[in-house]
Amino acid sequence: MGLNEILLIAVISVLLLGGVIFRFALSYRDQVKSLKEQLRNMREEHKEKRHEFLKETKKIIDDYDADLKKRDEEIEKLTQQLEQCDEAFRRNNGLIETLEADVRSRDAEIERLKQEGEQCDETVEVPPHKNKKSKKKSK
């Protein structure tokens, strides 16, 4: 084997090795392109899902806000009703106290009039009634 043959075998080996390396490079390049495409698709999906999530979250928050507003309005309405009932209760208590005072004053007046009536009865002596029939019988 001469130097030319060894050199030829070495060149062919280097060319074959270069071809194999080139093939691996092309294969990896295709894989990198595929992975980049998948990554882009995943980012778009993530962006869409995030957008949907934000929409759903906003809708849920709006629903909660509406529920809270209704609850607050109902609480305000019930508070006003409670205040009205308290005011009516105070008015009724005042009226009851006034009426009780009136009843006490009338009771006192009735008691005073009874005492005056008793005093009048005591001062006025009733003359005893004489029965005419009893006199005739005794004579």
N, CA, C and O atoms as CSV, one atom per row, in Angstrom:
chain,resi,resn,atom,element,x,y,z
A,1,MET,N,N,0.826,-1.147,0.000
A,1,MET,CA,C,0.000,0.000,0.000
A,1,MET,C,C,0.891,1.237,0.000
A,1,MET,O,O,1.814,1.415,0.795
A,2,GLY,N,N,0.554,2.007,-0.892
A,2,GLY,CA,C,1.377,3.181,-1.055
A,2,GLY,C,C,0.770,4.375,-0.331
A,2,GLY,O,O,-0.336,4.350,0.210
A,3,LEU,N,N,1.549,5.370,-0.368
A,3,LEU,CA,C,1.145,6.599,0.297
A,3,LEU,C,C,-0.106,7.166,-0.343
A,3,LEU,O,O,-0.949,7.733,0.351
A,4,ASN,N,N,-0.238,7.029,-1.608
A,4,ASN,CA,C,-1.425,7.530,-2.311
A,4,ASN,C,C,-2.671,6.787,-1.858
A,4,ASN,O,O,-3.726,7.389,-1.661
A,5,GLU,N,N,-2.547,5.504,-1.697
A,5,GLU,CA,C,-3.715,4.718,-1.284
A,5,GLU,C,C,-4.095,5.065,0.145
A,5,GLU,O,O,-5.279,5.178,0.465
A,6,ILE,N,N,-3.111,5.234,0.997
A,6,ILE,CA,C,-3.401,5.584,2.392
A,6,ILE,C,C,-4.043,6.970,2.428
A,6,ILE,O,O,-5.000,7.211,3.163
A,7,LEU,N,N,-3.503,7.856,1.630
A,7,LEU,CA,C,-4.052,9.197,1.564
A,7,LEU,C,C,-5.468,9.170,1.021
A,7,LEU,O,O,-6.326,9.910,1.502
A,8,LEU,N,N,-5.728,8.337,0.035
A,8,LEU,CA,C,-7.071,8.202,-0.542
A,8,LEU,C,C,-8.032,7.651,0.492
A,8,LEU,O,O,-9.152,8.141,0.633
A,9,ILE,N,N,-7.592,6.626,1.219
A,9,ILE,CA,C,-8.456,6.037,2.255
A,9,ILE,C,C,-8.718,7.088,3.331
A,9,ILE,O,O,-9.840,7.186,3.827
A,10,ALA,N,N,-7.720,7.865,3.698
A,10,ALA,CA,C,-7.887,8.892,4.725
A,10,ALA,C,C,-8.850,9.964,4.245
A,10,ALA,O,O,-9.701,10.415,5.012
A,11,VAL,N,N,-8.732,10.380,2.987
A,11,VAL,CA,C,-9.621,11.418,2.437
A,11,VAL,C,C,-11.049,10.896,2.389
A,11,VAL,O,O,-11.988,11.598,2.764
A,12,ILE,N,N,-11.211,9.643,1.920
A,12,ILE,CA,C,-12.557,9.059,1.849
A,12,ILE,C,C,-13.127,8.931,3.260
A,12,ILE,O,O,-14.305,9.208,3.484
A,13,SER,N,N,-12.300,8.516,4.201
A,13,SER,CA,C,-12.756,8.389,5.591
A,13,SER,C,C,-13.170,9.747,6.130
A,13,SER,O,O,-14.202,9.869,6.789
A,14,VAL,N,N,-12.373,10.761,5.854
A,14,VAL,CA,C,-12.702,12.118,6.331
A,14,VAL,C,C,-13.980,12.592,5.664
A,14,VAL,O,O,-14.822,13.208,6.317
A,15,LEU,N,N,-14.141,12.318,4.373
A,15,LEU,CA,C,-15.366,12.716,3.668
A,15,LEU,C,C,-16.577,11.987,4.233
A,15,LEU,O,O,-17.627,12.592,4.450
A,16,LEU,N,N,-16.429,10.671,4.473
A,16,LEU,CA,C,-17.541,9.908,5.055
A,16,LEU,C,C,-17.868,10.432,6.452
A,16,LEU,O,O,-19.033,10.618,6.804
A,17,LEU,N,N,-16.819,10.665,7.240
A,17,LEU,CA,C,-17.033,11.182,8.585
A,17,LEU,C,C,-17.668,12.574,8.518
A,17,LEU,O,O,-18.551,12.880,9.319
A,18,GLY,N,N,-17.243,13.405,7.595
A,18,GLY,CA,C,-17.838,14.742,7.406
A,18,GLY,C,C,-19.292,14.638,6.988
A,18,GLY,O,O,-20.130,15.417,7.442
A,19,GLY,N,N,-19.603,13.654,6.101
A,19,GLY,CA,C,-20.982,13.447,5.664
A,19,GLY,C,C,-21.873,13.037,6.818
A,19,GLY,O,O,-22.993,13.522,6.973
A,20,VAL,N,N,-21.326,12.100,7.649
A,20,VAL,CA,C,-22.115,11.648,8.809
A,20,VAL,C,C,-22.338,12.828,9.761
A,20,VAL,O,O,-23.448,13.031,10.254
A,21,ILE,N,N,-21.299,13.588,10.012
A,21,ILE,CA,C,-21.434,14.747,10.902
A,21,ILE,C,C,-22.414,15.755,10.297
A,21,ILE,O,O,-23.241,16.320,11.013
A,22,PHE,N,N,-22.325,15.983,8.983
A,22,PHE,CA,C,-23.246,16.893,8.307
A,22,PHE,C,C,-24.677,16.398,8.448
A,22,PHE,O,O,-25.588,17.197,8.666
A,23,ARG,N,N,-24.886,15.087,8.327
A,23,ARG,CA,C,-26.223,14.493,8.464
A,23,ARG,C,C,-26.737,14.702,9.878
A,23,ARG,O,O,-27.897,15.064,10.068
A,24,PHE,N,N,-25.870,14.472,10.889
A,24,PHE,CA,C,-26.284,14.721,12.276
A,24,PHE,C,C,-26.638,16.202,12.467
A,24,PHE,O,O,-27.608,16.529,13.151
A,25,ALA,N,N,-25.849,17.089,11.863
A,25,ALA,CA,C,-26.106,18.524,11.980
A,25,ALA,C,C,-27.452,18.870,11.369
A,25,ALA,O,O,-28.217,19.634,11.958
A,26,LEU,N,N,-27.757,18.319,10.189
A,26,LEU,CA,C,-29.057,18.575,9.555
A,26,LEU,C,C,-30.197,18.010,10.402
A,26,LEU,O,O,-31.245,18.638,10.556
A,27,SER,N,N,-29.974,16.820,10.945
A,27,SER,CA,C,-30.996,16.192,11.779
A,27,SER,C,C,-31.251,17.043,13.027
A,27,SER,O,O,-32.403,17.293,13.382
A,28,TYR,N,N,-30.194,17.481,13.684
A,28,TYR,CA,C,-30.360,18.315,14.872
A,28,TYR,C,C,-30.973,19.666,14.518
A,28,TYR,O,O,-31.750,20.224,15.293
A,29,ARG,N,N,-30.625,20.183,13.357
A,29,ARG,CA,C,-31.208,21.444,12.913
A,29,ARG,C,C,-32.709,21.299,12.757
A,29,ARG,O,O,-33.460,22.180,13.178
A,30,ASP,N,N,-33.168,20.193,12.153
A,30,ASP,CA,C,-34.604,19.940,12.008
A,30,ASP,C,C,-35.267,19.790,13.385
A,30,ASP,O,O,-36.372,20.281,13.615
A,31,GLN,N,N,-34.563,19.100,14.292
A,31,GLN,CA,C,-35.121,18.944,15.641
A,31,GLN,C,C,-35.222,20.306,16.345
A,31,GLN,O,O,-36.207,20.584,17.029
A,32,VAL,N,N,-34.206,21.143,16.175
A,32,VAL,CA,C,-34.228,22.474,16.781
A,32,VAL,C,C,-35.375,23.288,16.203
A,32,VAL,O,O,-36.076,23.976,16.944
A,33,LYS,N,N,-35.579,23.221,14.874
A,33,LYS,CA,C,-36.701,23.930,14.252
A,33,LYS,C,C,-38.028,23.420,14.807
A,33,LYS,O,O,-38.925,24.205,15.118
A,34,SER,N,N,-38.144,22.108,14.928
A,34,SER,CA,C,-39.366,21.503,15.458
A,34,SER,C,C,-39.602,21.949,16.908
A,34,SER,O,O,-40.720,22.297,17.286
A,35,LEU,N,N,-38.534,21.933,17.707
A,35,LEU,CA,C,-38.667,22.363,19.103
A,35,LEU,C,C,-39.020,23.852,19.202
A,35,LEU,O,O,-39.816,24.250,20.052
A,36,LYS,N,N,-38.425,24.670,18.329
A,36,LYS,CA,C,-38.767,26.088,18.315
A,36,LYS,C,C,-40.237,26.290,17.955
A,36,LYS,O,O,-40.914,27.132,18.545
A,37,GLU,N,N,-40.726,25.522,16.989
A,37,GLU,CA,C,-42.141,25.593,16.587
A,37,GLU,C,C,-43.045,25.170,17.750
A,37,GLU,O,O,-44.060,25.809,18.026
A,38,GLN,N,N,-42.659,24.088,18.421
A,38,GLN,CA,C,-43.444,23.634,19.576
A,38,GLN,C,C,-43.440,24.693,20.682
A,38,GLN,O,O,-44.465,24.965,21.306
A,39,LEU,N,N,-42.265,25.282,20.908
A,39,LEU,CA,C,-42.160,26.323,21.925
A,39,LEU,C,C,-43.042,27.520,21.575
A,39,LEU,O,O,-43.716,28.060,22.452
A,40,ARG,N,N,-43.050,27.938,20.334
A,40,ARG,CA,C,-43.894,29.049,19.894
A,40,ARG,C,C,-45.368,28.703,20.075
A,40,ARG,O,O,-46.155,29.523,20.547
A,41,ASN,N,N,-45.735,27.465,19.691
A,41,ASN,CA,C,-47.128,27.025,19.857
A,41,ASN,C,C,-47.522,26.993,21.342
A,41,ASN,O,O,-48.622,27.396,21.720
A,42,MET,N,N,-46.594,26.504,22.167
A,42,MET,CA,C,-46.887,26.444,23.605
A,42,MET,C,C,-47.037,27.849,24.188
A,42,MET,O,O,-47.895,28.080,25.040
A,43,ARG,N,N,-46.213,28.776,23.736
A,43,ARG,CA,C,-46.332,30.162,24.204
A,43,ARG,C,C,-47.678,30.763,23.792
A,43,ARG,O,O,-48.331,31.448,24.578
A,44,GLU,N,N,-48.078,30.495,22.550
A,44,GLU,CA,C,-49.377,31.000,22.091
A,44,GLU,C,C,-50.516,30.381,22.901
A,44,GLU,O,O,-51.452,31.078,23.295
A,45,GLU,N,N,-50.435,29.073,23.148
A,45,GLU,CA,C,-51.454,28.407,23.965
A,45,GLU,C,C,-51.475,29.001,25.374
A,45,GLU,O,O,-52.533,29.265,25.946
A,46,HIS,N,N,-50.280,29.201,25.908
A,46,HIS,CA,C,-50.187,29.781,27.252
A,46,HIS,C,C,-50.813,31.179,27.275
A,46,HIS,O,O,-51.547,31.529,28.199
A,47,LYS,N,N,-50.510,31.962,26.250
A,47,LYS,CA,C,-51.064,33.310,26.161
A,47,LYS,C,C,-52.590,33.259,26.071
A,47,LYS,O,O,-53.278,34.030,26.740
A,48,GLU,N,N,-53.122,32.346,25.240
A,48,GLU,CA,C,-54.575,32.203,25.097
A,48,GLU,C,C,-55.211,31.733,26.407
A,48,GLU,O,O,-56.241,32.255,26.833
A,49,LYS,N,N,-54.578,30.737,27.039
A,49,LYS,CA,C,-55.121,30.229,28.307
A,49,LYS,C,C,-55.071,31.303,29.387
A,49,LYS,O,O,-55.999,31.444,30.185
A,50,ARG,N,N,-53.993,32.046,29.401
A,50,ARG,CA,C,-53.875,33.124,30.382
A,50,ARG,C,C,-54.957,34.168,30.142
A,50,ARG,O,O,-55.578,34.661,31.083
A,51,HIS,N,N,-55.175,34.500,28.869
A,51,HIS,CA,C,-56.214,35.472,28.524
A,51,HIS,C,C,-57.594,34.955,28.950
A,51,HIS,O,O,-58.390,35.703,29.518
A,52,GLU,N,N,-57.874,33.680,28.675
A,52,GLU,CA,C,-59.145,33.076,29.085
A,52,GLU,C,C,-59.268,33.071,30.610
A,52,GLU,O,O,-60.326,33.376,31.160
A,53,PHE,N,N,-58.177,32.722,31.279
A,53,PHE,CA,C,-58.187,32.704,32.744
A,53,PHE,C,C,-58.480,34.092,33.301
A,53,PHE,O,O,-59.262,34.243,34.240
A,54,LEU,N,N,-57.843,35.106,32.713
A,54,LEU,CA,C,-58.083,36.470,33.169
A,54,LEU,C,C,-59.534,36.884,32.930
A,54,LEU,O,O,-60.141,37.548,33.769
A,55,LYS,N,N,-60.090,36.487,31.775
A,55,LYS,CA,C,-61.503,36.785,31.491
A,55,LYS,C,C,-62.407,36.117,32.520
A,55,LYS,O,O,-63.312,36.746,33.069
A,56,GLU,N,N,-62.149,34.825,32.776
A,56,GLU,CA,C,-62.970,34.087,33.744
A,56,GLU,C,C,-62.829,34.690,35.139
A,56,GLU,O,O,-63.812,34.833,35.868
A,57,THR,N,N,-61.606,35.038,35.498
A,57,THR,CA,C,-61.370,35.640,36.805
A,57,THR,C,C,-62.104,36.973,36.922
A,57,THR,O,O,-62.718,37.267,37.948
A,58,LYS,N,N,-62.035,37.771,35.864
A,58,LYS,CA,C,-62.734,39.059,35.868
A,58,LYS,C,C,-64.235,38.847,35.984
A,58,LYS,O,O,-64.910,39.577,36.711
A,59,LYS,N,N,-64.764,37.852,35.273
A,59,LYS,CA,C,-66.197,37.562,35.341
A,59,LYS,C,C,-66.583,37.130,36.755
A,59,LYS,O,O,-67.599,37.575,37.288
A,60,ILE,N,N,-65.773,36.265,37.358
A,60,ILE,CA,C,-66.050,35.808,38.727
A,60,ILE,C,C,-66.015,36.987,39.691
A,60,ILE,O,O,-66.879,37.117,40.558
A,61,ILE,N,N,-65.012,37.842,39.535
A,61,ILE,CA,C,-64.902,39.013,40.411
A,61,ILE,C,C,-66.101,39.934,40.219
A,61,ILE,O,O,-66.652,40.447,41.192
A,62,ASP,N,N,-66.509,40.149,38.960
A,62,ASP,CA,C,-67.683,40.985,38.694
A,62,ASP,C,C,-68.937,40.381,39.315
A,62,ASP,O,O,-69.766,41.097,39.877
A,63,ASP,N,N,-69.073,39.048,39.209
A,63,ASP,CA,C,-70.223,38.378,39.830
A,63,ASP,C,C,-70.201,38.570,41.344
A,63,ASP,O,O,-71.228,38.865,41.956
A,64,TYR,N,N,-69.020,38.400,41.941
A,64,TYR,CA,C,-68.902,38.602,43.390
A,64,TYR,C,C,-69.222,40.048,43.763
A,64,TYR,O,O,-69.897,40.308,44.759
A,65,ASP,N,N,-68.728,40.986,42.949
A,65,ASP,CA,C,-69.020,42.394,43.219
A,65,ASP,C,C,-70.519,42.665,43.146
A,65,ASP,O,O,-71.067,43.389,43.978
A,66,ALA,N,N,-71.184,42.076,42.142
A,66,ALA,CA,C,-72.637,42.256,42.016
A,66,ALA,C,C,-73.349,41.653,43.224
A,66,ALA,O,O,-74.277,42.251,43.770
A,67,ASP,N,N,-72.908,40.463,43.636
A,67,ASP,CA,C,-73.512,39.828,44.817
A,67,ASP,C,C,-73.287,40.679,46.068
A,67,ASP,O,O,-74.191,40.854,46.884
A,68,LEU,N,N,-72.071,41.204,46.204
A,68,LEU,CA,C,-71.775,42.058,47.355
A,68,LEU,C,C,-72.620,43.324,47.335
A,68,LEU,O,O,-73.103,43.779,48.372
A,69,LYS,N,N,-72.791,43.887,46.142
A,69,LYS,CA,C,-73.606,45.097,46.023
A,69,LYS,C,C,-75.049,44.805,46.423
A,69,LYS,O,O,-75.667,45.581,47.151
A,70,LYS,N,N,-75.587,43.666,45.937
A,70,LYS,CA,C,-76.956,43.285,46.317
A,70,LYS,C,C,-77.048,43.088,47.824
A,70,LYS,O,O,-77.996,43.544,48.462
A,71,ARG,N,N,-76.054,42.404,48.389
A,71,ARG,CA,C,-76.054,42.154,49.831
A,71,ARG,C,C,-75.968,43.457,50.608
A,71,ARG,O,O,-76.667,43.640,51.605
A,72,ASP,N,N,-75.104,44.370,50.146
A,72,ASP,CA,C,-74.976,45.659,50.823
A,72,ASP,C,C,-76.271,46.458,50.741
A,72,ASP,O,O,-76.669,47.103,51.711
A,73,GLU,N,N,-76.936,46.415,49.568
A,73,GLU,CA,C,-78.218,47.107,49.425
A,73,GLU,C,C,-79.257,46.500,50.360
A,73,GLU,O,O,-80.030,47.221,50.990
A,74,GLU,N,N,-79.271,45.176,50.446
A,74,GLU,CA,C,-80.222,44.505,51.334
A,74,GLU,C,C,-79.924,44.848,52.792
A,74,GLU,O,O,-80.841,45.079,53.580
A,75,ILE,N,N,-78.642,44.879,53.146
A,75,ILE,CA,C,-78.257,45.247,54.510
A,75,ILE,C,C,-78.697,46.679,54.801
A,75,ILE,O,O,-79.224,46.965,55.876
A,76,GLU,N,N,-78.483,47.574,53.844
A,76,GLU,CA,C,-78.887,48.971,54.022
A,76,GLU,C,C,-80.402,49.078,54.190
A,76,GLU,O,O,-80.892,49.820,55.041
A,77,LYS,N,N,-81.133,48.329,53.371
A,77,LYS,CA,C,-82.599,48.333,53.457
A,77,LYS,C,C,-83.054,47.809,54.818
A,77,LYS,O,O,-83.933,48.395,55.451
A,78,LEU,N,N,-82.458,46.713,55.264
A,78,LEU,CA,C,-82.824,46.144,56.560
A,78,LEU,C,C,-82.425,47.072,57.708
A,78,LEU,O,O,-83.130,47.163,58.713
A,79,THR,N,N,-81.298,47.755,57.553
A,79,THR,CA,C,-80.877,48.716,58.571
A,79,THR,C,C,-81.884,49.855,58.677
A,79,THR,O,O,-82.230,50.286,59.777
A,80,GLN,N,N,-82.353,50.343,57.520
A,80,GLN,CA,C,-83.360,51.400,57.530
A,80,GLN,C,C,-84.652,50.905,58.175
A,80,GLN,O,O,-85.274,51.622,58.958
A,81,GLN,N,N,-85.055,49.677,57.842
A,81,GLN,CA,C,-86.259,49.120,58.449
A,81,GLN,C,C,-86.080,48.992,59.957
A,81,GLN,O,O,-86.998,49.283,60.725
A,82,LEU,N,N,-84.901,48.557,60.377
A,82,LEU,CA,C,-84.616,48.424,61.804
A,82,LEU,C,C,-84.687,49.785,62.491
A,82,LEU,O,O,-85.245,49.906,63.581
A,83,GLU,N,N,-84.122,50.806,61.854
A,83,GLU,CA,C,-84.182,52.150,62.422
A,83,GLU,C,C,-85.621,52.638,62.506
A,83,GLU,O,O,-86.007,53.259,63.496
A,84,GLN,N,N,-86.420,52.362,61.473
A,84,GLN,CA,C,-87.831,52.756,61.497
A,84,GLN,C,C,-88.569,52.033,62.618
A,84,GLN,O,O,-89.371,52.634,63.333
A,85,CYS,N,N,-88.295,50.748,62.764
A,85,CYS,CA,C,-88.939,49.979,63.839
A,85,CYS,C,C,-88.514,50.503,65.206
A,85,CYS,O,O,-89.338,50.619,66.113
A,86,ASP,N,N,-87.221,50.822,65.355
A,86,ASP,CA,C,-86.742,51.381,66.620
A,86,ASP,C,C,-87.430,52.712,66.912
A,86,ASP,O,O,-87.835,52.973,68.044
A,87,GLU,N,N,-87.560,53.550,65.885
A,87,GLU,CA,C,-88.223,54.843,66.056
A,87,GLU,C,C,-89.690,54.643,66.436
A,87,GLU,O,O,-90.198,55.322,67.328
A,88,ALA,N,N,-90.370,53.719,65.765
A,88,ALA,CA,C,-91.770,53.425,66.101
A,88,ALA,C,C,-91.860,52.875,67.522
A,88,ALA,O,O,-92.782,53.214,68.264
A,89,PHE,N,N,-90.917,52.038,67.897
A,89,PHE,CA,C,-90.891,51.475,69.250
A,89,PHE,C,C,-90.712,52.592,70.280
A,89,PHE,O,O,-91.392,52.604,71.306
A,90,ARG,N,N,-89.795,53.535,70.007
A,90,ARG,CA,C,-89.585,54.658,70.918
A,90,ARG,C,C,-90.847,55.519,71.023
A,90,ARG,O,O,-91.232,55.936,72.116
A,91,ARG,N,N,-91.495,55.786,69.861
A,91,ARG,CA,C,-92.730,56.574,69.883
A,91,ARG,C,C,-93.803,55.862,70.691
A,91,ARG,O,O,-94.495,56.476,71.503
A,92,ASN,N,N,-93.933,54.555,70.461
A,92,ASN,CA,C,-94.942,53.788,71.191
A,92,ASN,C,C,-94.626,53.759,72.681
A,92,ASN,O,O,-95.529,53.875,73.510
A,93,ASN,N,N,-93.358,53.604,73.024
A,93,ASN,CA,C,-92.979,53.634,74.440
A,93,ASN,C,C,-93.304,54.990,75.055
A,93,ASN,O,O,-93.796,55.062,76.181
A,94,GLY,N,N,-93.030,56.067,74.314
A,94,GLY,CA,C,-93.364,57.405,74.802
A,94,GLY,C,C,-94.866,57.554,74.989
A,94,GLY,O,O,-95.321,58.108,75.989
A,95,LEU,N,N,-95.632,57.058,74.028
A,95,LEU,CA,C,-97.090,57.118,74.123
A,95,LEU,C,C,-97.583,56.292,75.302
A,95,LEU,O,O,-98.475,56.718,76.036
A,96,ILE,N,N,-97.004,55.112,75.484
A,96,ILE,CA,C,-97.394,54.250,76.606
A,96,ILE,C,C,-97.070,54.937,77.927
A,96,ILE,O,O,-97.883,54.915,78.851
A,97,GLU,N,N,-95.894,55.546,78.027
A,97,GLU,CA,C,-95.526,56.250,79.255
A,97,GLU,C,C,-96.477,57.410,79.512
A,97,GLU,O,O,-96.877,57.647,80.652
A,98,THR,N,N,-96.844,58.139,78.451
A,98,THR,CA,C,-97.797,59.243,78.592
A,98,THR,C,C,-99.144,58.724,79.078
A,98,THR,O,O,-99.750,59.286,79.990
A,99,LEU,N,N,-99.603,57.643,78.452
A,99,LEU,CA,C,-100.894,57.069,78.851
A,99,LEU,C,C,-100.839,56.524,80.277
A,99,LEU,O,O,-101.800,56.675,81.032
A,100,GLU,N,N,-99.730,55.897,80.651
A,100,GLU,CA,C,-99.589,55.398,82.018
A,100,GLU,C,C,-99.618,56.553,83.013
A,100,GLU,O,O,-100.244,56.450,84.068
A,101,ALA,N,N,-98.944,57.650,82.681
A,101,ALA,CA,C,-98.963,58.827,83.559
A,101,ALA,C,C,-100.384,59.374,83.660
A,101,ALA,O,O,-100.830,59.758,84.742
A,102,ASP,N,N,-101.099,59.408,82.527
A,102,ASP,CA,C,-102.487,59.872,82.527
A,102,ASP,C,C,-103.351,58.963,83.396
A,102,ASP,O,O,-104.178,59.447,84.169
A,103,VAL,N,N,-103.163,57.648,83.274
A,103,VAL,CA,C,-103.935,56.696,84.082
A,103,VAL,C,C,-103.614,56.890,85.558
A,103,VAL,O,O,-104.520,56.867,86.392
A,104,ARG,N,N,-102.338,57.081,85.897
A,104,ARG,CA,C,-101.966,57.299,87.295
A,104,ARG,C,C,-102.604,58.577,87.839
A,104,ARG,O,O,-103.104,58.607,88.963
A,105,SER,N,N,-102.579,59.640,87.012
A,105,SER,CA,C,-103.185,60.893,87.482
A,105,SER,C,C,-104.692,60.730,87.646
A,105,SER,O,O,-105.264,61.266,88.595
A,106,ARG,N,N,-105.335,60.015,86.757
A,106,ARG,CA,C,-106.782,59.776,86.881
A,106,ARG,C,C,-107.073,58.890,88.084
A,106,ARG,O,O,-108.039,59.119,88.812
A,107,ASP,N,N,-106.225,57.868,88.293
A,107,ASP,CA,C,-106.403,57.023,89.480
A,107,ASP,C,C,-106.271,57.857,90.751
A,107,ASP,O,O,-107.036,57.689,91.700
A,108,ALA,N,N,-105.287,58.760,90.754
A,108,ALA,CA,C,-105.102,59.630,91.918
A,108,ALA,C,C,-106.324,60.530,92.098
A,108,ALA,O,O,-106.787,60.745,93.218
A,109,GLU,N,N,-106.839,61.051,90.984
A,109,GLU,CA,C,-108.035,61.903,91.061
A,109,GLU,C,C,-109.237,61.107,91.550
A,109,GLU,O,O,-110.015,61.601,92.367
A,110,ILE,N,N,-109.396,59.893,91.066
A,110,ILE,CA,C,-110.503,59.036,91.507
A,110,ILE,C,C,-110.363,58.752,92.998
A,110,ILE,O,O,-111.347,58.798,93.736
A,111,GLU,N,N,-109.152,58.462,93.439
A,111,GLU,CA,C,-108.903,58.183,94.851
A,111,GLU,C,C,-109.227,59.412,95.688
A,111,GLU,O,O,-109.833,59.299,96.753
A,112,ARG,N,N,-108.827,60.579,95.212
A,112,ARG,CA,C,-109.113,61.837,95.913
A,112,ARG,C,C,-110.615,62.073,95.989
A,112,ARG,O,O,-111.141,62.467,97.029
A,113,LEU,N,N,-111.307,61.825,94.860
A,113,LEU,CA,C,-112.762,62.023,94.848
A,113,LEU,C,C,-113.459,61.034,95.773
A,113,LEU,O,O,-114.451,61.380,96.416
A,114,LYS,N,N,-112.955,59.816,95.845
A,114,LYS,CA,C,-113.533,58.831,96.770
A,114,LYS,C,C,-113.377,59.303,98.212
A,114,LYS,O,O,-114.302,59.220,99.020
A,115,GLN,N,N,-112.175,59.803,98.509
A,115,GLN,CA,C,-111.935,60.285,99.873
A,115,GLN,C,C,-112.826,61.486,100.186
A,115,GLN,O,O,-113.367,61.597,101.286
A,116,GLU,N,N,-112.971,62.377,99.214
A,116,GLU,CA,C,-113.861,63.523,99.421
A,116,GLU,C,C,-115.296,63.054,99.627
A,116,GLU,O,O,-116.028,63.582,100.463
A,117,GLY,N,N,-115.684,62.034,98.832
A,117,GLY,CA,C,-117.042,61.489,98.977
A,117,GLY,C,C,-117.237,60.871,100.347
A,117,GLY,O,O,-118.294,61.038,100.955
A,118,GLU,N,N,-116.243,60.165,100.840
A,118,GLU,CA,C,-116.338,59.562,102.168
A,118,GLU,C,C,-116.394,60.639,103.249
A,118,GLU,O,O,-117.135,60.519,104.224
A,119,GLN,N,N,-115.600,61.692,103.061
A,119,GLN,CA,C,-115.621,62.787,104.028
A,119,GLN,C,C,-116.981,63.478,104.029
A,119,GLN,O,O,-117.498,63.860,105.079
A,120,CYS,N,N,-117.550,63.632,102.836
A,120,CYS,CA,C,-118.878,64.242,102.745
A,120,CYS,C,C,-119.907,63.353,103.422
A,120,CYS,O,O,-120.798,63.847,104.113
A,121,ASP,N,N,-119.792,62.047,103.230
A,121,ASP,CA,C,-120.724,61.107,103.852
A,121,ASP,C,C,-120.604,61.174,105.365
A,121,ASP,O,O,-121.608,61.070,106.071
A,122,GLU,N,N,-119.400,61.344,105.868
A,122,GLU,CA,C,-119.193,61.401,107.305
A,122,GLU,C,C,-119.750,62.701,107.888
A,122,GLU,O,O,-120.309,62.705,108.985
A,123,THR,N,N,-119.598,63.796,107.156
A,123,THR,CA,C,-120.070,65.082,107.662
A,123,THR,C,C,-121.586,65.187,107.619
A,123,THR,O,O,-122.201,65.813,108.483
A,124,VAL,N,N,-122.161,64.591,106.641
A,124,VAL,CA,C,-123.616,64.634,106.536
A,124,VAL,C,C,-124.155,63.446,107.301
A,124,VAL,O,O,-123.888,62.291,106.967
A,125,GLU,N,N,-124.913,63.750,108.325
A,125,GLU,CA,C,-125.486,62.661,109.090
A,125,GLU,C,C,-126.853,62.398,108.524
A,125,GLU,O,O,-127.649,63.313,108.311
A,126,VAL,N,N,-127.101,61.191,108.294
A,126,VAL,CA,C,-128.389,60.814,107.745
A,126,VAL,C,C,-129.339,60.628,108.932
A,126,VAL,O,O,-129.063,59.831,109.829
A,127,PRO,N,N,-130.452,61.359,108.939
A,127,PRO,CA,C,-131.387,61.164,110.038
A,127,PRO,C,C,-132.015,59.796,109.921
A,127,PRO,O,O,-132.320,59.343,108.817
A,128,PRO,N,N,-132.208,59.146,111.022
A,128,PRO,CA,C,-132.809,57.822,110.953
A,128,PRO,C,C,-134.265,57.949,110.514
A,128,PRO,O,O,-134.981,58.843,110.966
A,129,HIS,N,N,-134.673,57.098,109.680
A,129,HIS,CA,C,-136.049,57.092,109.180
A,129,HIS,C,C,-136.903,56.346,110.172
A,129,HIS,O,O,-136.592,55.238,110.607
A,130,LYS,N,N,-137.944,56.973,110.494
A,130,LYS,CA,C,-138.845,56.319,111.422
A,130,LYS,C,C,-139.977,55.745,110.625
A,130,LYS,O,O,-140.552,56.372,109.736
A,131,ASN,N,N,-140.248,54.602,110.965
A,131,ASN,CA,C,-141.296,53.887,110.280
A,131,ASN,C,C,-142.624,54.209,110.967
A,131,ASN,O,O,-142.757,53.998,112.172
A,132,LYS,N,N,-143.589,54.707,110.233
A,132,LYS,CA,C,-144.866,55.100,110.796
A,132,LYS,C,C,-145.625,53.892,111.272
A,132,LYS,O,O,-146.330,53.988,112.277
A,133,LYS,N,N,-145.531,52.845,110.661
A,133,LYS,CA,C,-146.242,51.639,111.045
A,133,LYS,C,C,-145.746,51.141,112.384
A,133,LYS,O,O,-146.529,50.663,113.205
A,134,SER,N,N,-144.484,51.249,112.602
A,134,SER,CA,C,-143.977,50.758,113.860
A,134,SER,C,C,-144.468,51.630,115.020
A,134,SER,O,O,-144.607,51.119,116.132
A,135,LYS,N,N,-144.730,52.899,114.813
A,135,LYS,CA,C,-145.231,53.763,115.865
A,135,LYS,C,C,-146.670,53.413,116.202
A,135,LYS,O,O,-147.043,53.415,117.375
A,136,LYS,N,N,-147.459,53.124,115.231
A,136,LYS,CA,C,-148.849,52.821,115.453
A,136,LYS,C,C,-148.983,51.530,116.215
A,136,LYS,O,O,-149.864,51.425,117.068
A,137,LYS,N,N,-148.223,50.626,115.972
A,137,LYS,CA,C,-148.284,49.343,116.643
A,137,LYS,C,C,-147.863,49.488,118.093
A,137,LYS,O,O,-148.424,48.837,118.974
A,138,SER,N,N,-146.920,50.302,118.334
A,138,SER,CA,C,-146.451,50.419,119.698
A,138,SER,C,C,-147.440,51.221,120.558
A,138,SER,O,O,-147.362,51.093,121.779
A,139,LYS,N,N,-148.305,51.986,120.059
A,139,LYS,CA,C,-149.220,52.801,120.827
A,139,LYS,C,C,-150.398,52.011,121.119
A,139,LYS,O,O,-151.323,52.499,121.769
